Structures are given as structure tokens and as C-alpha cells.
Amino acid sequence: MRLHQALQLSPGDTVAIIGAGGKTTALWRLAAERRDDGALITTSTHILRPSPDACDVFDSPDCWEALQAKLLPGQVVCAAYPGPEDKCTGLSPALFAAARAADTPILYEADGASKLPAKLHRSDEPVIYPDTDVVLILAGLRALDRPVGEVCHRFQLSPRMAQDPQRPFDPADLLETIRDSIRACGAAKEQLRILINQADTPNRLETARPVQETLQDEGYFVRTGCLRNPFWP
């Protein structure tokens, strides 16, 4: 099953991806599915510079017209600006707005998680640009049963987690991080897609089920599955 189908996304949607536990994988999977029509990738914060085989064009445009000329069918274009430690910044709000004014759909990462499977947000995160159609929230099941302080980025922001960083990350923590992403992004419920990722064992899938059902009972769109070995129960 294509990821667009699993998440009920349209190829014309501009999607911000936040949370932890598979953001970059989701970003490039969605981009690959849009390659035939052309896909534009960027970030509103920072992103690692993609490897040469990850995208067809890496561009650091100085104006919308220069970027627009690179957006061709059959190409995935990453628009970003190299910085220290192989990290890149993304399109400015003005260039992002110009692309949206031209009806160009964009896929972008909107926060960072230091490669950890769980995350809480500071007051200045995530960075969601206007004219974003969908916010995709990721949460990683590989955090489960490992020490909270080792698997959750900014765990100190949760009084419950900060109280004992050495205790195992549990389903209540998973639900807390997802609720934190919902609160932090400020998107309407109908704009949200929640993906509980890394369900690559039967135990992880069963552990995630009550969390998924709780959120679905509240009216949220939630899927549990695995991006690296595509699995959508």
C-alpha cells in the first residue's frame, strides 16, 4: 500500500511532518511516490543534507523563479541551504509562500528530534508555515521499554518523565508525546494524520493498539504500521 493511501493524503497536499520515530523516512517515501509529477522537499527548521541517491536535484535557490525552473516531472527536488555539520536550513517563509501561491505542493520537516524515537516540544516548536494542508505526526514504538531519558528528546519538559528518566518508556508516555505534538502544532483535527511507526513486532503492534483506539475515539485519524518494512494492518 502506498503511504499516501495509508494516510489518506492527496498528492497535491502540502504536508508538514513533525514528532519522532520516522520523520525522514516518511518524508522521502512520500516524495518518491510523487516523483512522476515532481516533488519539492524542504524544512522549516533543519534537515540533514540528503545523500546523492535520495533526491534528483539539491538546490539552494535565491528566488522563486530559479527554484520553479528546477521543478520538473520525474524529479524530486530538495530545496535547502547547507550549514555546519552537514545540516541544512530550508526555504524562507517568503519563498515557501511563493511556491504555495503558485500551487506547488511541498513536503517538509517542521521540527527536530535528534534521531530519537520520541519527542516533546518547546514553545517555539514545531514551525508550521501558512497554507499547510496536513500535519503528519510521527511517534516511534522503538522507544518502548527503554529508559525515558535515552529515547525521548526533551523528556525534561514532562514532569512525569523528568521525575524518573531511568524508568522504561511506556504506552502512557507514547500517548503523552502524541498529545504534545497535537497541542504544539495547533492544527485542526481534520488536518492531522497520526502515524504510530515501527510496529515491526507483534508485541509492539499490540502495545500500540490501545493508544491508537484512544485517539480514534477522540476523532483523530491514526494508523499504526512500519515504514521501513511497509506494514499496514
Disulfide bonds with the S-S distance in Angstrom:
none
